[in-house]
Amino acid sequence: MAQRGGRPQARRGLRLAWLAAILTFFAAMPAAAEPLEQRINALAPHLTVTQPAGEGPFPVLFMLHGCGGPRPFLEEMTEVAAAAGAVVVNINSYGHRRIGQMRAYATVCTGAQLHGRERAGDLYAAMAWARRQAWADGQRFAAIGWSHGGWTILDALSLRSGPEMARATGLEGLADEPLEGLAATMVVYPYTGVGSLVGRRPWRIAPRASAIVAENDYIVGDARRALERQRGRGAPLKIELFEGATHAFEDAHAHDLRVRFHPAHTAREHDMLRAMIAGL
């Protein structure tokens, strides 16, 4: 009986090991080399800019959607941030790649395509583009990302400048510090599993950072351990546990049975976003 029960367990362990190896292989594959200017030109039509009232230059908040693409709740987040005084730049990472929703669910959400470290190139390019805009205060940048977008921000902070960064993002001509001016970050139920750099090395820079972990997240799992390891490496990271919350708790239009809309936690997230912008 013991032997019979152990074999399936061993097989499951072997399958998990193979899955980890496959995902690591995909993560290590370099993207096709692309000049930074080419990425900026390709990405710019897919950046949605919302400006607050008044005259600039303003602090700038970059928003990165999850693996399912832009969701309606990001519009409300944009309104909150703009009312708090920030220009909001929503980065659609799928437009210039021609990734539709079904393909996103089938490939990006499963880890077969576009890992966080590769998508970090979009954040680098968007920030380089924003520095050229008259309305932007280049010393008061912030970034917020949900799920895959959170993974992207965390990997963007962890990549080593030079060959590694170029290899991972597929971009040529990056500055030594493409996140220059990044003063604050927020990651919401971020993916921190196989293929991510979370907790494995110190960040290059140390913006004020906060992370929201959903207690009942059955999509990316419990990210606390990886985030605590990152904090142990010196990251000024505040980890907030949202008790009873699921993945995508802000999404009143989700069709996933693992997701439950939670108005109180959504309001709490709005308050955290306002506080982050006020701190800029």
C-alpha positions as CSV (number, residue, x, y, z in Angstrom):
1,M,0.0,0.0,0.0
2,A,2.8,2.4,0.9
3,Q,4.5,1.7,-2.4
4,R,1.3,2.1,-4.4
5,G,0.7,5.5,-2.7
6,G,4.2,6.7,-3.2
7,R,4.4,6.1,-6.9
8,P,1.8,8.7,-7.9
9,Q,3.4,11.1,-5.6
10,A,6.8,10.5,-7.2
11,R,5.2,10.9,-10.7
12,R,3.6,14.2,-9.6
13,G,6.9,15.4,-8.4
14,L,8.6,14.4,-11.7
15,R,5.9,16.2,-13.6
16,L,6.4,19.4,-11.5
17,A,10.1,19.2,-12.1
18,W,9.6,18.9,-15.8
19,L,7.2,21.8,-15.8
20,A,9.7,23.9,-13.8
21,A,12.4,23.0,-16.3
22,I,10.2,23.9,-19.3
23,L,9.2,27.3,-17.9
24,T,12.8,28.1,-17.0
25,F,13.8,27.2,-20.5
26,F,11.2,29.6,-21.9
27,A,12.2,32.3,-19.5
28,A,15.8,32.1,-20.5
29,M,15.1,32.3,-24.2
30,P,16.2,35.7,-25.5
31,A,13.7,37.8,-27.3
32,A,14.5,39.0,-30.8
33,A,16.9,42.0,-30.6
34,E,15.1,45.3,-31.1
35,P,16.4,48.9,-30.7
36,L,14.9,50.8,-27.8
37,E,13.6,53.5,-30.3
38,Q,11.8,50.9,-32.3
39,R,10.0,49.6,-29.2
40,I,9.1,53.1,-28.2
41,N,7.6,53.8,-31.6
42,A,5.7,50.4,-31.6
43,L,4.4,50.9,-28.0
44,A,3.5,54.6,-28.1
45,P,0.1,54.0,-30.0
46,H,-0.9,51.6,-27.3
47,L,-0.2,53.9,-24.3
48,T,-3.3,55.6,-23.0
49,V,-2.6,58.9,-21.2
50,T,-4.9,60.5,-18.7
51,Q,-3.9,63.8,-17.2
52,P,-5.1,65.5,-14.1
53,A,-6.5,69.0,-13.9
54,G,-4.0,71.8,-13.6
55,E,-0.6,72.6,-15.1
56,G,2.4,70.2,-15.1
57,P,4.8,68.8,-14.9
58,F,3.0,66.1,-12.9
59,P,4.1,62.9,-11.2
60,V,3.5,60.0,-13.6
61,L,1.9,56.6,-12.7
62,F,2.5,53.7,-15.1
63,M,-0.1,51.0,-15.0
64,L,0.5,47.4,-16.1
65,H,-2.4,45.1,-16.7
66,G,-2.6,41.4,-15.8
67,C,-2.2,38.4,-18.1
68,G,-5.8,38.7,-19.4
69,G,-5.2,42.1,-20.7
70,P,-6.7,45.5,-19.8
71,R,-9.8,45.0,-17.6
72,P,-12.7,47.5,-16.9
73,F,-11.6,48.1,-13.3
74,L,-8.4,49.7,-14.5
75,E,-10.5,52.6,-15.7
76,E,-11.7,53.2,-12.1
77,M,-8.1,53.0,-10.9
78,T,-7.1,55.5,-13.5
79,E,-9.8,58.0,-12.3
80,V,-8.6,57.6,-8.7
81,A,-4.9,58.2,-9.6
82,A,-5.7,61.2,-11.9
83,A,-7.9,62.8,-9.2
84,A,-5.0,62.4,-6.8
85,G,-2.8,64.5,-9.1
86,A,-0.9,62.0,-11.3
87,V,-0.7,61.6,-15.0
88,V,-1.6,58.0,-15.7
89,V,0.0,56.0,-18.5
90,N,-1.8,52.7,-19.1
91,I,0.6,50.3,-20.9
92,N,-1.1,47.9,-23.2
93,S,1.6,45.2,-23.7
94,Y,-0.6,43.2,-26.1
95,G,-1.4,45.8,-28.8
96,H,2.0,46.0,-30.5
97,R,2.4,42.2,-30.1
98,R,-1.0,41.5,-31.6
99,I,-2.0,39.3,-28.8
100,G,-5.7,38.9,-28.5
101,Q,-7.6,37.8,-25.3
102,M,-7.9,34.1,-26.2
103,R,-4.2,33.9,-27.1
104,A,-3.3,35.8,-23.9
105,Y,-5.2,33.3,-21.8
106,A,-3.7,30.3,-23.7
107,T,-0.1,31.4,-23.7
108,V,0.7,34.4,-21.4
109,C,-1.4,33.2,-18.5
110,T,0.1,29.7,-18.8
111,G,3.7,30.9,-18.9
112,A,4.4,29.8,-22.4
113,Q,4.9,33.4,-23.7
114,L,6.0,36.8,-22.5
115,H,7.5,36.3,-19.1
116,G,7.8,39.2,-16.7
117,R,11.5,39.9,-17.4
118,E,10.7,40.2,-21.2
119,R,7.7,42.5,-20.6
120,A,9.9,44.7,-18.4
121,G,11.2,46.1,-21.7
122,D,7.7,47.7,-22.2
123,L,8.0,49.5,-18.8
124,Y,11.6,50.7,-19.7
125,A,10.4,52.0,-23.0
126,A,7.3,53.7,-21.6
127,M,9.4,55.5,-19.1
128,A,11.9,56.6,-21.7
129,W,9.0,57.9,-23.8
130,A,7.5,59.7,-20.8
131,R,10.7,61.6,-20.0
132,R,10.3,63.4,-23.3
133,Q,6.9,64.7,-22.6
134,A,6.4,68.2,-21.3
135,W,3.8,67.1,-18.7
136,A,6.1,64.6,-17.0
137,D,8.2,65.1,-13.9
138,G,10.9,62.6,-14.6
139,Q,11.9,62.4,-10.9
140,R,8.4,61.5,-9.7
141,F,7.6,58.2,-11.5
142,A,5.6,55.4,-9.9
143,A,4.4,52.1,-11.2
144,I,1.6,49.7,-10.3
145,G,0.9,46.3,-11.7
146,W,-1.6,43.6,-11.2
147,S,-0.7,39.9,-11.3
148,H,1.5,39.5,-14.5
149,G,2.0,43.3,-14.3
150,G,3.3,43.0,-10.8
151,W,5.6,40.2,-11.9
152,T,6.9,42.6,-14.6
153,I,7.6,45.4,-12.2
154,L,9.4,43.0,-9.7
155,D,11.6,41.6,-12.5
156,A,12.2,45.0,-13.9
157,L,13.8,45.9,-10.6
158,S,15.9,42.8,-10.4
159,L,17.5,42.5,-13.9
160,R,21.2,43.3,-14.0
161,S,22.1,46.2,-16.3
162,G,24.0,45.4,-19.4
163,P,24.0,42.1,-21.3
164,E,21.5,40.3,-19.0
165,M,18.9,43.1,-19.3
166,A,19.4,43.3,-23.1
167,R,19.0,39.5,-23.4
168,A,15.9,39.3,-21.2
169,T,14.0,42.2,-22.7
170,G,15.3,41.9,-26.3
171,L,16.1,45.6,-26.3
172,E,19.3,47.3,-27.5
173,G,20.3,50.8,-26.4
174,L,18.9,50.7,-22.8
175,A,20.3,53.2,-20.3
176,D,22.3,51.8,-17.4
177,E,19.3,52.5,-15.2
178,P,16.1,52.5,-17.3
179,L,14.0,53.0,-14.2
180,E,15.7,56.3,-13.3
181,G,13.2,58.5,-11.5
182,L,11.1,55.6,-10.2
183,A,10.2,56.7,-6.6
184,A,7.4,54.2,-5.7
185,T,5.8,51.0,-6.8
186,M,2.8,48.9,-5.9
187,V,2.3,45.3,-7.0
188,V,-1.1,43.7,-6.5
189,Y,-1.4,39.9,-6.2
190,P,1.8,39.5,-8.2
191,Y,3.0,36.2,-9.7
192,T,6.2,35.2,-7.9
193,G,6.6,31.5,-9.0
194,V,8.8,29.6,-11.5
195,G,10.4,31.9,-14.0
196,S,10.3,35.0,-11.8
197,L,13.3,36.7,-10.1
198,V,11.4,37.6,-7.0
199,G,13.4,37.0,-3.8
200,R,16.4,35.7,-5.7
201,R,18.6,38.8,-5.8
202,P,18.6,42.4,-4.5
203,W,17.0,45.2,-6.5
204,R,19.1,47.6,-8.5
205,I,17.3,50.6,-7.0
206,A,15.1,50.9,-3.9
207,P,11.8,52.7,-4.5
208,R,9.2,52.8,-1.8
209,A,7.3,49.6,-2.5
210,S,4.1,48.0,-1.3
211,A,2.6,44.6,-2.2
212,I,-1.0,43.4,-1.9
213,V,-1.4,39.7,-1.3
214,A,-4.9,38.2,-1.6
215,E,-5.4,35.6,1.1
216,N,-7.6,33.3,-1.0
217,D,-5.6,33.6,-4.2
218,Y,-6.0,30.3,-6.1
219,I,-4.6,31.7,-9.3
220,V,-1.0,32.8,-8.5
221,G,-0.9,31.2,-5.0
222,D,0.6,32.6,-1.9
223,A,3.2,35.2,-2.8
224,R,4.2,36.1,0.7
225,R,7.3,33.9,1.1
226,A,8.9,35.2,-2.1
227,L,8.1,38.8,-1.2
228,E,9.4,38.3,2.3
229,R,12.7,36.9,0.8
230,Q,12.9,40.1,-1.3
231,R,12.4,42.2,1.8
232,G,15.1,40.2,3.5
233,R,17.4,41.3,0.7
234,G,16.9,44.9,1.6
235,A,13.9,45.9,-0.5
236,P,11.8,48.6,1.3
237,L,8.7,46.5,0.7
238,K,5.6,46.7,2.8
239,I,3.4,43.6,2.4
240,E,-0.3,43.9,3.0
241,L,-2.4,40.8,3.4
242,F,-6.0,41.3,2.3
243,E,-7.9,38.7,4.3
244,G,-10.6,36.8,2.5
245,A,-9.7,38.4,-0.8
246,T,-9.3,36.4,-4.1
247,H,-7.3,37.2,-7.1
248,A,-8.7,40.1,-9.1
249,F,-10.9,41.1,-6.1
250,E,-11.5,44.5,-7.9
251,D,-13.0,43.0,-11.0
252,A,-16.8,43.1,-10.8
253,H,-17.0,41.7,-14.4
254,A,-14.8,38.6,-13.9
255,H,-16.2,35.3,-15.2
256,D,-13.7,33.2,-13.4
257,L,-15.2,31.1,-10.5
258,R,-12.0,31.6,-8.5
259,V,-12.6,35.4,-8.4
260,R,-14.9,37.3,-6.1
261,F,-15.5,41.0,-6.3
262,H,-14.8,42.7,-2.9
263,P,-15.9,46.4,-2.7
264,A,-14.3,47.0,0.7
265,H,-10.9,45.7,-0.3
266,T,-11.2,47.6,-3.6
267,A,-11.7,50.8,-1.6
268,R,-8.7,50.0,0.6
269,E,-6.6,49.5,-2.6
270,H,-7.8,52.9,-3.8
271,D,-6.7,54.5,-0.5
272,M,-3.2,52.9,-0.9
273,L,-3.0,54.2,-4.4
274,R,-3.9,57.7,-3.3
275,A,-1.3,57.5,-0.5
276,M,1.4,56.4,-2.9
277,I,0.8,59.3,-5.2
278,A,0.6,61.7,-2.3
279,G,4.1,60.5,-1.3
280,L,5.5,61.5,-4.6
